[in-house]
Amino acid sequence: MTNLQKNEIIQLVEVEIENLGSANKVATKCGVSPAMISNVRTGKHELIAIEMWLKIGNALGYNNNNDWQIAETLDFKKVYTLCDDIKNESLFRILSSRAGIGKSAALKTYAKINTGNSVFYIRCREWSKRDFLTELCTSLGIETGNYHISIDKLGQKVSEFFLQRSHLKPILIIDEADKLKDAALRWFIHLYNDNENKMGCLLAGTENLEKRIKDGVRLKRQGYDEIESRFRRTYVKLNGSREVDIKLICELNGITDRETQKKIFETCSPVSTLISNQTIRVITDLRNVQGRIASELRTKQNLQHA
């Protein structure tokens, strides 16, 4: 690991200390001892193994792979504006769009750009309420003590964390929220009740997130009507990437030939959708686009070495 890479991680540590409030909270988030964070900050780098640098860096979102560049597409700008509105106006909102459309990349970029600005991001797995709140506490640098702490107390700790920062207009971004178990989703009722008009919150997931909540309301499942009410019964959707967006993505990632850009767009199954009262063809799975670009770059490289 180079000194430049270490310095970048040190900068992330300093920013996160400001964001969370203390070096000890950063140590909790990273799963290391406070002494280890002290060694990082005071230059005692001979005491820190490469694996430990990587552990700290990964916990703080460090990414040394700059190969793939994120383009400011129409959908990217929509996500960015949505997050700004949620943060500035302390709103609770839901973003529900199909897999691969670009939600996570835009949300992670927003969180990274706003590091130190009370923007908190967590990507979910198939977690129960306890697992979710434990992971959320860790990501916020909140000490949870031991497993015997009650689930309700975990939730209170998170609410208190945001209440203490209400003057900073914090926002909590929950990515892949549709993977959470029912009880974990119901916890957002309490978060809203404790922090109404004091913080923003975005639940983001696939189209299944909207379907699941609407089905829960229709079937009168516990808590779902309350969840939908607190999130304004509104589901923000993305449109997909237009040909001009794909062109920008291609250019930023090494494909500058216009014909190749057009071929990538046409081979990624564009569909028609309505944007600003105009029918426009869009790509709804950017993973396919990324794969096509990688393939074109490999072909180009092979021809150069032939």
C-alpha positions, -999 to +999 in steps of 0.1 A: +000+000+000+014+034-010+017+064+012-008+082-010-034+055-004-027+056+034-031+094+034-064+091+016-076+067+043-063+091+070-083+119+054-114+096+055-108+089+092-106+126+100-137+135+081-156+106+098-145+118+132-161+151+124-192+134+110-197+109+139-184+131+167-154+112+181-124+090+172-139+062+194-171+062+173-150+058+142-132+029+158-166+013+166-177+018+130-145+002+116-144-026+141-110-018+155-096-005+188-094+032+196-057+027+198-056+016+162-073+048+151-049+068+172-020+051+154-035+060+121-038+096+130-005+101+148+017+086+121+026+053+139+021+035+107+048+009+113+024-006+139-004-010+113-007-041+091-018-037+055-049-058+063-058-033+090-055-003+066-078-021+042-103-029+070-105+007+081-106+019+045-134-005+035-155+005+065-152+042+055-160+036+019-125+039+005-123+027-031-089+026-049-105+013-081-112+043-102-116+024-134-154+029-137-165+065-139-201+076-128-218+098-153-242+126-144-272+111-163-307+123-161-315+097-134-283+105-115-294+141-113-328+131-102-315+110-073-291+138-063-319+164-063-342+140-044-315+135-017-309+172-014-346+179-010-350+152+016-320+165+036-328+202+033-365+198+041-363+169+066-385+146+045-392+108+046-393+094+010-392+061-009-373+055-041-385+023-059-371+013-093-360-018-110-326-035-103-297-022-124-312+012-132-285+031-113-300+037-078-271+024-057-243+041-077-260+075-075-268+071-038-233+060-029-218+088-049-241+113-031-231+100+003-194+101-007-196+136-021-214+147+011-191+129+035-189+151+066-222+168+059-244+146+081-253+121+052-254+085+064-257+056+041-261+019+047-267-010+023-290-037+036-290-075+035-318-098+045-317-086+081-341-090+110-349-060+131-321-067+156-296-074+129-305-043+110-304-020+141-271-036+152-255-030+118-269+005+117-256+014+151-221+001+140-222+022+109-230+052+130-203+045+155-228+038+182-216+014+210-241-014+214-224-031+244-235-067+243-262-089+227-284-085+258-293-050+250-330-048+239-340-042+203-360-012+215-329+003+231-309-001+199-336+019+181-336+046+207-298+049+204-302+056+166-330+081+172-309+099+198-280+100+174-300+119+148-318+141+174-284+153+186-276+163+150-309+178+141-294+213+137-272+198+109-303+184+090-290+148+088-302+123+062-303+085+066-301+066+033-313+030+034-302+012+002-318-021-007-345-016+019-367-042+003-344-069+017-353-060+053-377-082+073-412-068+082-403-058+118-372-039+106-393-019+081-419-012+109-391+004+130-391+034+106-425+043+121-407+050+154-378+068+137-403+092+121-423+097+153-391+105+172-375+127+145-403+143+125-391+175+109-357+169+124-341+146+099-345+132+064-348+095+055-348+077+021-358+041+017-344+028-017-351-005-033-364-024-063-400-022-076-407-049-050-404-023-022-434-004-036-454-036-042-446-050-008-458-018+010-489-014-011-498-051-007-492-047+031-516-018+032-542-036+010-540-068+031-540-047+064-507-062+076-493-048+108-477-014+104-478-011+066-504+017+065-484+036+090-452+031+071-468+043+038-484+073+056-452+085+070-434+083+037-463+104+021-477+074+001-454+085-027-429+063-047-402+081-067-392+063-099-363+066-122-367+067-160-337+048-173-308+061-194-314+078-227-291+075-257-274+107-247-268+093-212-253+062-226-231+083-248-218+102-218-212+069-198-193+055-228-171+086-232-162+087-195-152+051-196-131+050-227-155+045-256-154+076-277-163+063-311-199+074-320-208+042-339-197+020-310-216+041-285-248+037-307-242+000-310-239-004-272-272+015-268-290-006-294-277-039-281-288-032-245-325-037-251-338-001-251-375+003-242-399+032-248-409+054-219-426+087-213-403+116-201-417+151-200-446+141-222-422+127-248-418+090-257-381+083-255-361+051-257-341+042-225-319+015-211-331+002-178-302-020-168-268-003-166-250-035-156-256-046-191-241-014-204-211-017-182-205-053-195-207-042-231-183-013-225-158-037-209-162-061-238-155-033-264-125-021-244-110-057-244-116-060-281-099-027-287-070-037-265-066-070-283-065-053-317-038-029-305-016-058-294-023-080-324 
